[in-house]
């Protein structure tokens, strides 16, 4: 009876422990799946919004090219307007001068015509007595011929002058008409150019409105992405807390990228020709190209065990990520920083800023050298980091 009682107690304890284990594990699993689904959906939205921001920036770039073309056309049109305005002013000046010349010629013709009219009137009233007296007053035949030739010359001269004055007036009038035709042609061209200028100005305004809208949309999507990335980081931390094990509750399958926005690899993990020493040697990490001063964030939760100058690594941070569920010890190293943002002993969370990209130590340009060490053995960071 006693043995049966002990056996029953043992079965009860096993059952109780099983219930406790499953009551803890199953909700965690359900919560992890829900959080993961939420994270995946958010990551897809982030990619969509990044594409939308890039598309709006591309639209703005195309519109800016069109705007530059319109600016060039506007500059050419304005140059033509300035040129034709000068031609118009010159034509107006020549037209004014021709009018003065015409007025003067007309006045001379009128004055001379008046003189001829008066002479003709006198001759009509008194006959040709004046000329006859001159002729009959000749002393001899030679003098008579001379006087007759003089009178004929005077009359011919009068007629010639009158004809020349009329011809001059006609020539000036024709010249004036020619200048007026040129002036009107220039003025017509100017009116067309001003219409063209107004159309270009309207197109510029329309393009500028479209550029402003595209840039506003790009800013909106970029800001949305920034906020969503923060939300995604919070979900990753939450997921790490649910799935994680070890001192810092890391989910080692979700070590986030240390330089968000910069994903270009400039040197991979493995053997290579060293860019400074020139020797064939092992490269224990991955180099990520990034702009000077770019924040370097913690891929996971952990404790800072080094934050200082570290020989050829320059300014360097080493982060202890703790143990995974299999008892493996994880550490990460971040080198060549321009400046440090943490101190030894600091406990950091995934996404916290550790340092800033630089080119200190043995470096040929601004970049991040990142290493992953599991149980003291360097591994390829690209096998563990999630972009």
C-alpha positions as YAML, in Angstrom:
chain: A
units: angstrom
residues:
- id: 1
  name: UNK
  ca: [0.00, 0.00, 0.00]
- id: 2
  name: UNK
  ca: [2.83, 2.31, 0.86]
- id: 3
  name: UNK
  ca: [4.58, 1.61, -2.48]
- id: 4
  name: UNK
  ca: [1.36, 2.37, -4.32]
- id: 5
  name: UNK
  ca: [1.01, 5.66, -2.50]
- id: 6
  name: UNK
  ca: [4.59, 6.71, -3.40]
- id: 7
  name: UNK
  ca: [3.97, 5.71, -7.02]
- id: 8
  name: UNK
  ca: [0.80, 7.81, -7.13]
- id: 9
  name: UNK
  ca: [2.64, 10.79, -5.66]
- id: 10
  name: UNK
  ca: [5.40, 10.43, -8.28]
- id: 11
  name: UNK
  ca: [2.86, 10.29, -11.09]
- id: 12
  name: UNK
  ca: [1.14, 13.36, -9.68]
- id: 13
  name: UNK
  ca: [4.41, 15.31, -9.57]
- id: 14
  name: UNK
  ca: [5.30, 14.30, -13.13]
- id: 15
  name: UNK
  ca: [1.83, 15.34, -14.29]
- id: 16
  name: UNK
  ca: [2.08, 18.66, -12.45]
- id: 17
  name: UNK
  ca: [5.49, 19.40, -13.90]
- id: 18
  name: UNK
  ca: [4.29, 18.51, -17.41]
- id: 19
  name: UNK
  ca: [1.29, 20.79, -17.04]
- id: 20
  name: UNK
  ca: [3.54, 23.60, -15.77]
- id: 21
  name: UNK
  ca: [6.02, 23.07, -18.63]
- id: 22
  name: UNK
  ca: [3.41, 22.99, -21.37]
- id: 23
  name: UNK
  ca: [1.44, 25.85, -19.82]
- id: 24
  name: UNK
  ca: [4.63, 27.93, -20.06]
- id: 25
  name: UNK
  ca: [5.91, 26.67, -23.43]
- id: 26
  name: UNK
  ca: [2.69, 26.58, -25.47]
- id: 27
  name: UNK
  ca: [1.61, 30.20, -24.79]
- id: 28
  name: UNK
  ca: [5.18, 31.33, -25.47]
- id: 29
  name: UNK
  ca: [5.16, 29.46, -28.78]
- id: 30
  name: UNK
  ca: [1.80, 30.96, -29.74]
- id: 31
  name: UNK
  ca: [2.96, 34.43, -28.74]
- id: 32
  name: UNK
  ca: [6.23, 33.98, -30.65]
- id: 33
  name: UNK
  ca: [4.37, 32.89, -33.78]
- id: 34
  name: UNK
  ca: [2.01, 35.87, -33.53]
- id: 35
  name: UNK
  ca: [4.88, 38.28, -32.97]
- id: 36
  name: UNK
  ca: [6.85, 36.74, -35.84]
- id: 37
  name: UNK
  ca: [3.85, 37.06, -38.15]
- id: 38
  name: UNK
  ca: [3.43, 40.69, -37.11]
- id: 39
  name: UNK
  ca: [7.15, 41.30, -37.69]
- id: 40
  name: UNK
  ca: [7.10, 39.65, -41.12]
- id: 41
  name: UNK
  ca: [4.11, 41.74, -42.15]
- id: 42
  name: UNK
  ca: [5.80, 44.90, -40.88]
- id: 43
  name: UNK
  ca: [9.04, 44.05, -42.72]
- id: 44
  name: UNK
  ca: [7.06, 43.60, -45.94]
- id: 45
  name: UNK
  ca: [5.40, 46.99, -45.37]
- id: 46
  name: UNK
  ca: [8.83, 48.52, -44.79]
- id: 47
  name: UNK
  ca: [10.08, 47.14, -48.11]
- id: 48
  name: UNK
  ca: [6.96, 48.38, -49.88]
- id: 49
  name: UNK
  ca: [7.33, 51.83, -48.37]
- id: 50
  name: UNK
  ca: [11.04, 51.91, -49.24]
- id: 51
  name: UNK
  ca: [10.09, 51.09, -52.83]
- id: 52
  name: UNK
  ca: [7.42, 53.79, -52.74]
- id: 53
  name: UNK
  ca: [9.92, 56.35, -51.41]
- id: 54
  name: UNK
  ca: [12.46, 55.35, -54.07]
- id: 55
  name: UNK
  ca: [9.77, 55.57, -56.78]
- id: 56
  name: UNK
  ca: [8.81, 59.07, -55.66]
- id: 57
  name: UNK
  ca: [12.46, 60.11, -55.60]
- id: 58
  name: UNK
  ca: [12.86, 58.70, -59.12]
- id: 59
  name: UNK
  ca: [9.80, 60.67, -60.26]
- id: 60
  name: UNK
  ca: [11.29, 63.80, -58.69]
- id: 61
  name: UNK
  ca: [14.61, 63.13, -60.46]
- id: 62
  name: UNK
  ca: [12.87, 62.74, -63.84]
- id: 63
  name: UNK
  ca: [10.85, 65.90, -63.22]
- id: 64
  name: UNK
  ca: [14.01, 67.76, -62.21]
- id: 65
  name: UNK
  ca: [15.60, 66.78, -65.52]
- id: 66
  name: UNK
  ca: [12.51, 68.06, -67.33]
- id: 67
  name: UNK
  ca: [12.68, 71.23, -65.23]
- id: 68
  name: UNK
  ca: [16.30, 71.77, -66.25]
- id: 69
  name: UNK
  ca: [15.26, 71.37, -69.89]
- id: 70
  name: UNK
  ca: [12.50, 73.94, -69.37]
- id: 71
  name: UNK
  ca: [14.97, 76.27, -67.64]
- id: 72
  name: UNK
  ca: [17.28, 76.01, -70.66]
- id: 73
  name: UNK
  ca: [14.39, 76.72, -73.03]
- id: 74
  name: UNK
  ca: [13.30, 79.64, -70.87]
- id: 75
  name: UNK
  ca: [16.84, 81.06, -70.87]
- id: 76
  name: UNK
  ca: [17.04, 80.71, -74.67]
- id: 77
  name: UNK
  ca: [13.62, 82.34, -75.07]
- id: 78
  name: UNK
  ca: [14.55, 85.22, -72.77]
- id: 79
  name: UNK
  ca: [17.80, 85.71, -74.69]
- id: 80
  name: UNK
  ca: [15.82, 85.87, -77.95]
- id: 81
  name: UNK
  ca: [13.36, 88.33, -76.40]
- id: 82
  name: UNK
  ca: [16.24, 90.54, -75.28]
- id: 83
  name: UNK
  ca: [17.80, 90.34, -78.76]
- id: 84
  name: UNK
  ca: [14.56, 91.18, -80.57]
- id: 85
  name: UNK
  ca: [13.84, 93.99, -78.11]
- id: 86
  name: UNK
  ca: [17.19, 95.49, -79.08]
- id: 87
  name: UNK
  ca: [16.32, 95.04, -82.77]
- id: 88
  name: UNK
  ca: [12.94, 96.63, -82.11]
- id: 89
  name: UNK
  ca: [14.58, 99.61, -80.40]
- id: 90
  name: UNK
  ca: [17.03, 99.96, -83.29]
- id: 91
  name: UNK
  ca: [14.19, 99.77, -85.84]
- id: 92
  name: UNK
  ca: [12.24, 102.35, -83.86]
- id: 93
  name: UNK
  ca: [15.26, 104.65, -83.84]
- id: 94
  name: UNK
  ca: [15.69, 104.23, -87.63]
- id: 95
  name: UNK
  ca: [11.97, 104.76, -88.08]
- id: 96
  name: UNK
  ca: [12.10, 107.98, -86.05]
- id: 97
  name: UNK
  ca: [15.12, 109.14, -88.05]
- id: 98
  name: UNK
  ca: [13.36, 108.34, -91.34]
- id: 99
  name: UNK
  ca: [10.30, 110.24, -90.19]
- id: 100
  name: UNK
  ca: [12.42, 113.30, -89.38]
- id: 101
  name: UNK
  ca: [14.13, 112.99, -92.75]
- id: 102
  name: UNK
  ca: [10.77, 112.65, -94.46]
- id: 103
  name: UNK
  ca: [9.35, 115.63, -92.58]
- id: 104
  name: UNK
  ca: [12.35, 117.72, -93.63]
- id: 105
  name: UNK
  ca: [12.12, 116.63, -97.28]
- id: 106
  name: UNK
  ca: [8.38, 117.27, -97.28]
- id: 107
  name: UNK
  ca: [8.93, 120.73, -95.79]
- id: 108
  name: UNK
  ca: [11.58, 121.55, -98.42]
- id: 109
  name: UNK
  ca: [9.32, 120.33, -101.20]
- id: 110
  name: UNK
  ca: [6.40, 122.36, -99.89]
- id: 111
  name: UNK
  ca: [8.55, 125.51, -99.54]
- id: 112
  name: UNK
  ca: [9.96, 125.15, -103.05]
- id: 113
  name: UNK
  ca: [6.54, 124.31, -104.41]
- id: 114
  name: UNK
  ca: [5.18, 127.45, -102.80]
- id: 115
  name: UNK
  ca: [7.94, 129.49, -104.48]
- id: 116
  name: UNK
  ca: [7.14, 127.94, -107.85]
- id: 117
  name: UNK
  ca: [3.44, 128.46, -107.29]
- id: 118
  name: UNK
  ca: [4.06, 132.16, -106.52]
- id: 119
  name: UNK
  ca: [6.23, 132.54, -109.61]
- id: 120
  name: UNK
  ca: [3.63, 130.84, -111.78]
- id: 121
  name: UNK
  ca: [0.93, 133.09, -110.28]
- id: 122
  name: UNK
  ca: [2.96, 136.21, -111.08]
- id: 123
  name: UNK
  ca: [3.58, 135.00, -114.61]
- id: 124
  name: UNK
  ca: [-0.11, 134.24, -114.99]
- id: 125
  name: UNK
  ca: [-1.08, 137.72, -113.78]
- id: 126
  name: UNK
  ca: [1.51, 139.69, -115.71]
- id: 127
  name: UNK
  ca: [2.39, 137.33, -118.51]
- id: 128
  name: UNK
  ca: [5.96, 136.65, -119.46]
- id: 129
  name: UNK
  ca: [6.85, 140.37, -119.40]
- id: 130
  name: UNK
  ca: [9.61, 139.79, -116.96]
- id: 131
  name: UNK
  ca: [11.36, 137.29, -119.17]
- id: 132
  name: UNK
  ca: [10.56, 139.36, -122.33]
- id: 133
  name: UNK
  ca: [12.07, 142.48, -120.81]
- id: 134
  name: UNK
  ca: [15.19, 140.50, -120.01]
- id: 135
  name: UNK
  ca: [15.35, 139.18, -123.56]
- id: 136
  name: UNK
  ca: [14.58, 142.47, -125.32]
- id: 137
  name: UNK
  ca: [17.01, 144.29, -123.13]
- id: 138
  name: UNK
  ca: [19.85, 142.45, -124.86]
- id: 139
  name: UNK
  ca: [22.42, 144.73, -126.44]
- id: 140
  name: UNK
  ca: [23.13, 142.40, -129.32]
- id: 141
  name: UNK
  ca: [22.21, 139.02, -130.71]
- id: 142
  name: UNK
  ca: [24.92, 137.22, -128.77]
- id: 143
  name: UNK
  ca: [23.68, 138.81, -125.58]
- id: 144
  name: UNK
  ca: [20.12, 137.83, -126.56]
- id: 145
  name: UNK
  ca: [21.13, 134.17, -127.02]
- id: 146
  name: UNK
  ca: [22.98, 134.20, -123.73]
- id: 147
  name: UNK
  ca: [19.98, 135.65, -121.91]
- id: 148
  name: UNK
  ca: [17.63, 133.17, -123.57]
- id: 149
  name: UNK
  ca: [19.87, 130.25, -122.53]
- id: 150
  name: UNK
  ca: [19.97, 131.55, -118.96]
- id: 151
  name: UNK
  ca: [16.19, 131.83, -118.76]
- id: 152
  name: UNK
  ca: [15.81, 128.32, -120.15]
- id: 153
  name: UNK
  ca: [18.37, 127.02, -117.63]
- id: 154
  name: UNK
  ca: [16.49, 128.65, -114.77]
- id: 155
  name: UNK
  ca: [13.21, 127.14, -115.86]
- id: 156
  name: UNK
  ca: [14.86, 123.73, -116.38]
- id: 157
  name: UNK
  ca: [16.54, 123.98, -112.99]
- id: 158
  name: UNK
  ca: [13.23, 124.80, -111.33]
- id: 159
  name: UNK
  ca: [11.60, 121.79, -112.89]
- id: 160
  name: UNK
  ca: [14.58, 119.54, -112.06]
- id: 161
  name: UNK
  ca: [14.68, 120.65, -108.43]
- id: 162
  name: UNK
  ca: [10.96, 120.12, -108.08]
- id: 163
  name: UNK
  ca: [11.27, 116.63, -109.57]
- id: 164
  name: UNK
  ca: [14.22, 115.74, -107.31]
- id: 165
  name: UNK
  ca: [12.38, 116.94, -104.23]
- id: 166
  name: UNK
  ca: [9.40, 114.78, -105.14]
- id: 167
  name: UNK
  ca: [11.68, 111.79, -105.86]
- id: 168
  name: UNK
  ca: [13.53, 112.27, -102.57]
- id: 169
  name: UNK
  ca: [10.26, 112.36, -100.70]
- id: 170
  name: UNK
  ca: [9.10, 109.18, -102.41]
- id: 171
  name: UNK
  ca: [12.42, 107.43, -101.62]
- id: 172
  name: UNK
  ca: [12.20, 108.39, -97.96]
- id: 173
  name: UNK
  ca: [8.56, 107.32, -97.83]
- id: 174
  name: UNK
  ca: [9.51, 103.92, -99.30]
- id: 175
  name: UNK
  ca: [12.35, 103.62, -96.79]
- id: 176
  name: UNK
  ca: [9.97, 104.44, -93.97]
- id: 177
  name: UNK
  ca: [7.50, 101.80, -95.17]
- id: 178
  name: UNK
  ca: [10.33, 99.24, -95.33]
- id: 179
  name: UNK
  ca: [11.39, 100.06, -91.77]
- id: 180
  name: UNK
  ca: [7.78, 99.90, -90.57]
- id: 181
  name: UNK
  ca: [7.45, 96.45, -92.18]
- id: 182
  name: UNK
  ca: [10.64, 95.31, -90.41]
- id: 183
  name: UNK
  ca: [9.41, 96.82, -87.13]
- id: 184
  name: UNK
  ca: [6.04, 95.04, -87.39]
- id: 185
  name: UNK
  ca: [7.79, 91.75, -88.20]
- id: 186
  name: UNK
  ca: [10.04, 92.09, -85.15]
- id: 187
  name: UNK
  ca: [7.07, 93.02, -83.00]
- id: 188
  name: UNK
  ca: [5.16, 89.96, -84.22]
- id: 189
  name: UNK
  ca: [8.12, 87.70, -83.38]
- id: 190
  name: UNK
  ca: [8.33, 89.31, -79.92]
- id: 191
  name: UNK
  ca: [4.65, 88.68, -79.28]
- id: 192
  name: UNK
  ca: [5.07, 85.02, -80.22]
- id: 193
  name: UNK
  ca: [8.15, 84.74, -78.00]
- id: 194
  name: UNK
  ca: [6.26, 86.26, -75.08]
- id: 195
  name: UNK
  ca: [3.47, 83.72, -75.58]
- id: 196
  name: UNK
  ca: [6.13, 80.99, -75.62]
- id: 197
  name: UNK
  ca: [7.68, 82.45, -72.46]
- id: 198
  name: UNK
  ca: [4.29, 82.42, -70.71]
- id: 199
  name: UNK
  ca: [3.72, 78.79, -71.73]
- id: 200
  name: UNK
  ca: [7.17, 77.78, -70.46]
- id: 201
  name: UNK
  ca: [6.53, 79.61, -67.17]
- id: 202
  name: UNK
  ca: [3.24, 77.71, -66.79]
- id: 203
  name: UNK
  ca: [5.02, 74.41, -67.49]
- id: 204
  name: UNK
  ca: [7.74, 75.28, -64.96]
- id: 205
  name: UNK
  ca: [5.13, 76.02, -62.31]
- id: 206
  name: UNK
  ca: [3.33, 72.76, -63.09]
- id: 207
  name: UNK
  ca: [6.59, 70.75, -62.98]
- id: 208
  name: UNK
  ca: [7.64, 72.43, -59.72]
- id: 209
  name: UNK
  ca: [4.31, 71.53, -58.12]
- id: 210
  name: UNK
  ca: [4.80, 67.93, -59.25]
- id: 211
  name: UNK
  ca: [8.38, 67.89, -57.91]
- id: 212
  name: UNK
  ca: [7.21, 69.29, -54.56]
- id: 213
  name: UNK
  ca: [4.49, 66.65, -54.37]
- id: 214
  name: UNK
  ca: [6.90, 63.80, -55.24]
- id: 215
  name: UNK
  ca: [9.46, 64.99, -52.69]
- id: 216
  name: UNK
  ca: [6.73, 65.41, -50.08]
- id: 217
  name: UNK
  ca: [5.59, 61.84, -50.75]
- id: 218
  name: UNK
  ca: [9.20, 60.61, -50.56]
- id: 219
  name: UNK
  ca: [9.68, 62.36, -47.22]
- id: 220
  name: UNK
  ca: [6.41, 60.85, -45.98]
- id: 221
  name: UNK
  ca: [7.38, 57.29, -46.97]
- id: 222
  name: UNK
  ca: [10.91, 57.73, -45.58]
- id: 223
  name: UNK
  ca: [9.57, 58.96, -42.24]
- id: 224
  name: UNK
  ca: [7.09, 56.08, -42.23]
- id: 225
  name: UNK
  ca: [9.94, 53.61, -42.87]
- id: 226
  name: UNK
  ca: [11.98, 55.13, -40.02]
- id: 227
  name: UNK
  ca: [9.08, 54.69, -37.62]
- id: 228
  name: UNK
  ca: [8.32, 51.19, -38.89]
- id: 229
  name: UNK
  ca: [11.97, 50.18, -38.48]
- id: 230
  name: UNK
  ca: [11.76, 51.32, -34.87]
- id: 231
  name: UNK
  ca: [8.59, 49.26, -34.49]
- id: 232
  name: UNK
  ca: [10.32, 46.29, -36.13]
- id: 233
  name: UNK
  ca: [13.25, 46.65, -33.74]
- id: 234
  name: UNK
  ca: [10.83, 46.61, -30.81]
- id: 235
  name: UNK
  ca: [9.18, 43.46, -32.18]
- id: 236
  name: UNK
  ca: [12.59, 41.81, -32.63]
- id: 237
  name: UNK
  ca: [13.46, 42.63, -29.03]
- id: 238
  name: UNK
  ca: [10.12, 41.25, -27.93]
- id: 239
  name: UNK
  ca: [10.74, 38.12, -29.99]
- id: 240
  name: UNK
  ca: [14.21, 37.80, -28.48]
- id: 241
  name: UNK
  ca: [12.71, 37.96, -25.00]
- id: 242
  name: UNK
  ca: [10.17, 35.26, -25.90]
- id: 243
  name: UNK
  ca: [12.51, 32.89, -27.75]
- id: 244
  name: UNK
  ca: [15.79, 33.82, -26.16]
- id: 245
  name: UNK
  ca: [17.90, 31.97, -23.69]
- id: 246
  name: UNK
  ca: [20.93, 32.84, -21.65]
- id: 247
  name: UNK
  ca: [21.80, 35.88, -19.58]
- id: 248
  name: UNK
  ca: [20.73, 38.54, -22.11]
- id: 249
  name: UNK
  ca: [17.72, 36.75, -23.64]
- id: 250
  name: UNK
  ca: [18.95, 36.86, -27.22]
- id: 251
  name: UNK
  ca: [17.30, 35.14, -30.15]
- id: 252
  name: UNK
  ca: [20.50, 34.31, -31.99]
- id: 253
  name: UNK
  ca: [18.60, 33.72, -35.23]
- id: 254
  name: UNK
  ca: [17.71, 37.45, -35.24]
- id: 255
  name: UNK
  ca: [20.94, 39.40, -34.86]
- id: 256
  name: UNK
  ca: [20.09, 42.61, -36.71]
- id: 257
  name: UNK
  ca: [22.33, 44.39, -39.21]
- id: 258
  name: UNK
  ca: [24.75, 46.76, -37.41]
- id: 259
  name: UNK
  ca: [24.66, 49.57, -40.03]
- id: 260
  name: UNK
  ca: [21.02, 50.06, -41.14]
- id: 261
  name: UNK
  ca: [20.86, 51.53, -44.61]
- id: 262
  name: UNK
  ca: [24.39, 50.44, -45.50]
- id: 263
  name: UNK
  ca: [24.61, 46.87, -46.77]
- id: 264
  name: UNK
  ca: [27.52, 46.90, -49.19]
- id: 265
  name: UNK
  ca: [30.28, 44.42, -48.39]
- id: 266
  name: UNK
  ca: [33.76, 45.75, -49.14]
- id: 267
  name: UNK
  ca: [35.70, 42.72, -47.87]
- id: 268
  name: UNK
  ca: [34.39, 39.27, -46.99]
- id: 269
  name: UNK
  ca: [35.28, 36.79, -44.26]
- id: 270
  name: UNK
  ca: [38.12, 34.42, -45.15]
- id: 271
  name: UNK
  ca: [41.62, 34.44, -46.59]
- id: 272
  name: UNK
  ca: [42.63, 37.42, -48.72]
- id: 273
  name: UNK
  ca: [45.50, 39.66, -49.77]
- id: 274
  name: UNK
  ca: [45.73, 42.21, -46.97]
- id: 275
  name: UNK
  ca: [45.20, 45.73, -48.44]
- id: 276
  name: UNK
  ca: [47.87, 47.29, -46.20]
- id: 277
  name: UNK
  ca: [50.48, 44.58, -45.51]
- id: 278
  name: UNK
  ca: [50.12, 42.97, -48.93]
- id: 279
  name: UNK
  ca: [50.32, 39.46, -47.39]
- id: 280
  name: UNK
  ca: [47.94, 36.53, -47.88]
- id: 281
  name: UNK
  ca: [46.20, 36.30, -44.51]
- id: 282
  name: UNK
  ca: [42.96, 35.43, -42.77]
- id: 283
  name: UNK
  ca: [40.29, 38.12, -42.55]
- id: 284
  name: UNK
  ca: [38.40, 37.25, -39.39]
- id: 285
  name: UNK
  ca: [35.36, 39.42, -40.05]
- id: 286
  name: UNK
  ca: [33.29, 41.20, -42.69]
- id: 287
  name: UNK
  ca: [33.84, 44.80, -43.79]
- id: 288
  name: UNK
  ca: [30.72, 46.87, -44.43]
- id: 289
  name: UNK
  ca: [31.13, 50.12, -46.34]
- id: 290
  name: UNK
  ca: [29.36, 53.08, -44.73]
- id: 291
  name: UNK
  ca: [29.64, 56.84, -44.54]
- id: 292
  name: UNK
  ca: [31.79, 58.45, -41.88]
- id: 293
  name: UNK
  ca: [29.77, 58.94, -38.66]
- id: 294
  name: UNK
  ca: [27.10, 56.33, -39.45]
- id: 295
  name: UNK
  ca: [25.72, 54.84, -36.18]
- id: 296
  name: UNK
  ca: [26.81, 51.26, -35.40]
- id: 297
  name: UNK
  ca: [24.02, 49.49, -33.50]
- id: 298
  name: UNK
  ca: [24.03, 46.40, -31.30]
- id: 299
  name: UNK
  ca: [22.80, 43.33, -33.24]
- id: 300
  name: UNK
  ca: [21.58, 41.78, -29.99]
- id: 301
  name: UNK
  ca: [21.34, 42.31, -26.24]
- id: 302
  name: UNK
  ca: [24.57, 42.09, -24.30]
- id: 303
  name: UNK
  ca: [27.26, 43.51, -22.08]
- id: 304
  name: UNK
  ca: [30.12, 45.73, -23.24]
- id: 305
  name: UNK
  ca: [33.42, 44.04, -22.32]
- id: 306
  name: UNK
  ca: [35.72, 46.33, -24.33]
- id: 307
  name: UNK
  ca: [35.30, 49.91, -25.51]
- id: 308
  name: UNK
  ca: [38.60, 51.59, -26.29]
- id: 309
  name: UNK
  ca: [41.51, 51.81, -28.71]
- id: 310
  name: UNK
  ca: [42.47, 48.24, -29.64]
- id: 311
  name: UNK
  ca: [45.65, 48.25, -31.73]
- id: 312
  name: UNK
  ca: [45.05, 47.78, -35.47]
- id: 313
  name: UNK
  ca: [41.29, 47.69, -34.81]
- id: 314
  name: UNK
  ca: [41.38, 51.38, -33.85]
- id: 315
  name: UNK
  ca: [38.48, 52.42, -31.67]
- id: 316
  name: UNK
  ca: [36.72, 49.13, -30.95]
- id: 317
  name: UNK
  ca: [33.73, 47.70, -29.04]
- id: 318
  name: UNK
  ca: [33.42, 44.04, -28.01]
- id: 319
  name: UNK
  ca: [29.97, 42.87, -26.96]
- id: 320
  name: UNK
  ca: [29.25, 39.74, -24.89]
- id: 321
  name: UNK
  ca: [25.90, 38.36, -26.11]
- id: 322
  name: UNK
  ca: [25.79, 35.56, -23.52]
- id: 323
  name: UNK
  ca: [25.02, 31.87, -24.16]
- id: 324
  name: UNK
  ca: [22.57, 30.33, -26.57]
- id: 325
  name: UNK
  ca: [20.26, 27.44, -25.64]
- id: 326
  name: UNK
  ca: [23.05, 24.97, -26.37]
- id: 327
  name: UNK
  ca: [25.51, 26.63, -24.00]
- id: 328
  name: UNK
  ca: [27.60, 28.28, -26.76]
- id: 329
  name: UNK
  ca: [29.20, 31.58, -25.77]
- id: 330
  name: UNK
  ca: [28.67, 34.45, -28.29]
- id: 331
  name: UNK
  ca: [30.72, 37.62, -28.68]
- id: 332
  name: UNK
  ca: [30.85, 40.30, -31.39]
- id: 333
  name: UNK
  ca: [33.55, 42.82, -32.24]
- id: 334
  name: UNK
  ca: [33.04, 46.20, -33.99]
- id: 335
  name: UNK
  ca: [36.21, 47.97, -35.17]
- id: 336
  name: UNK
  ca: [37.63, 51.15, -36.78]
- id: 337
  name: UNK
  ca: [35.05, 53.48, -35.17]
- id: 338
  name: UNK
  ca: [35.43, 57.26, -35.32]
- id: 339
  name: UNK
  ca: [34.15, 57.51, -31.73]
- id: 340
  name: UNK
  ca: [32.62, 55.32, -29.04]
- id: 341
  name: UNK
  ca: [29.18, 55.60, -27.48]
- id: 342
  name: UNK
  ca: [29.37, 52.97, -24.68]
- id: 343
  name: UNK
  ca: [31.67, 52.06, -21.82]
- id: 344
  name: UNK
  ca: [32.87, 48.76, -20.39]
- id: 345
  name: UNK
  ca: [30.19, 47.21, -18.18]
- id: 346
  name: UNK
  ca: [27.25, 48.83, -20.00]
- id: 347
  name: UNK
  ca: [24.26, 46.57, -20.64]
- id: 348
  name: UNK
  ca: [22.85, 47.33, -24.07]
- id: 349
  name: UNK
  ca: [19.74, 46.27, -25.90]
- id: 350
  name: UNK
  ca: [19.41, 45.26, -29.49]
- id: 351
  name: UNK
  ca: [19.45, 48.43, -31.61]
- id: 352
  name: UNK
  ca: [21.34, 50.63, -29.11]
- id: 353
  name: UNK
  ca: [24.17, 52.71, -30.60]
- id: 354
  name: UNK
  ca: [27.59, 51.29, -29.75]
- id: 355
  name: UNK
  ca: [29.83, 53.60, -31.79]
- id: 356
  name: UNK
  ca: [30.10, 55.46, -35.09]
- id: 357
  name: UNK
  ca: [31.73, 54.44, -38.37]
- id: 358
  name: UNK
  ca: [35.25, 55.75, -38.91]
- id: 359
  name: UNK
  ca: [38.64, 54.76, -40.29]
- id: 360
  name: UNK
  ca: [40.83, 54.43, -37.21]
- id: 361
  name: UNK
  ca: [43.58, 51.82, -36.81]
- id: 362
  name: UNK
  ca: [44.69, 49.83, -39.84]
- id: 363
  name: UNK
  ca: [42.06, 51.08, -42.27]
- id: 364
  name: UNK
  ca: [42.00, 52.38, -45.83]
- id: 365
  name: UNK
  ca: [38.69, 54.24, -45.52]
- id: 366
  name: UNK
  ca: [35.51, 54.59, -43.44]
- id: 367
  name: UNK
  ca: [33.87, 51.20, -42.83]
- id: 368
  name: UNK
  ca: [32.80, 48.79, -40.12]
- id: 369
  name: UNK
  ca: [34.80, 45.62, -39.49]
- id: 370
  name: UNK
  ca: [32.47, 43.23, -37.63]
- id: 371
  name: UNK
  ca: [33.36, 39.82, -36.19]
- id: 372
  name: UNK
  ca: [31.24, 37.03, -34.72]
- id: 373
  name: UNK
  ca: [32.93, 34.67, -32.21]
- id: 374
  name: UNK
  ca: [31.25, 31.52, -30.93]
- id: 375
  name: UNK
  ca: [33.16, 29.78, -28.13]
- id: 376
  name: UNK
  ca: [36.17, 31.92, -29.13]
- id: 377
  name: UNK
  ca: [36.12, 30.78, -32.78]
- id: 378
  name: UNK
  ca: [35.54, 33.38, -35.49]
- id: 379
  name: UNK
  ca: [32.60, 32.68, -37.78]
- id: 380
  name: UNK
  ca: [31.37, 34.34, -40.97]
- id: 381
  name: UNK
  ca: [29.12, 37.21, -39.76]
- id: 382
  name: UNK
  ca: [27.03, 36.91, -42.92]
- id: 383
  name: UNK
  ca: [25.73, 33.55, -41.64]
- id: 384
  name: UNK
  ca: [24.15, 35.25, -38.61]
- id: 385
  name: UNK
  ca: [23.31, 38.87, -39.35]
- id: 386
  name: UNK
  ca: [19.79, 39.66, -40.61]
- id: 387
  name: UNK
  ca: [19.37, 42.65, -42.92]
...
